[in-house]
């Protein structure tokens, strides 16, 4: 189950559907754009609580680990 806050905002302070943000993060992640996926999911993480917050934190940590691995930073990817 994916936990989504009621809404988020884009850079122009317009509401964005959380499902759209989540999907955008997945698209970026699948394209190997780990930093960008991390940034998108972080928006959802900031608004989340409880299990939802833990879920997004896990996605963010995975994206960051893969970014470090891609850059050859073994110690960063193992944290």
N, C-alpha and C positions, 0 to 999 in steps of 0.2 A: 504494500500500500504506500502511495506517495502522499506525503503530508504537505499541503500548500496553504500559505497564508491567504487571506481574502484578496489581496492585491499587492502590487509593488508599483514602483514608479520608474519611468525611463529617465534619461538625462534631461529631458525637457519638462520634468515634473508632471508627466501625463500618466494616468494609471495604465498598468500593463497587467494582463492576466497572468497569474502565477504559473498556470500550465504552459503558457507560451514561454515564460522564462525557463522553466524546467526543460522543456523540449529544446530550446535554444542551447542550453548547457549540454544536453545530450548530443546534439548535432555537432557542436564545437569539439566535444570530447572525442566523438567518433572520427572527426577529421584530424585528430592529433593536435588540436589547438587547446592544450591543457591549461595554460594560464588563463585564456579567455573563458573557458568553461568554469574554472575556479571563480573568476570574477562574477559571472552570472549567478552561480549557485550561492555565492556569498551574500548576494542580495536577498535570496530566500532565507538563508540561515539567520540573517540578522533579525528577521521578523518572526522566526519560528521559536517554539519552546518545546520542552520535553523530548519525546521520541523523535519528533520532526527535526528538532535542532540537532540531535545526535545523527540522524540520517544524513542531513546536509553536510554536517561536519565530516562524516565518513567519505562522502563524495568529493568534498574539497581536498581532504588529505590524500585520497587516491590520485586526483588530478595533479596535485603538487608533487607527489612521489614520482609519477610518470614524467613530469616535467624535469625533475632533477635527474632521473635516469637517462632521459633523452639528451641532457646536457653533459652527461658523463660524471655527474656528481653523486658518486655511490653513497657516500655518507648521508647526503641529503635525502636520497631515495629510500634509505633504510630506516629512517626515523619514524 
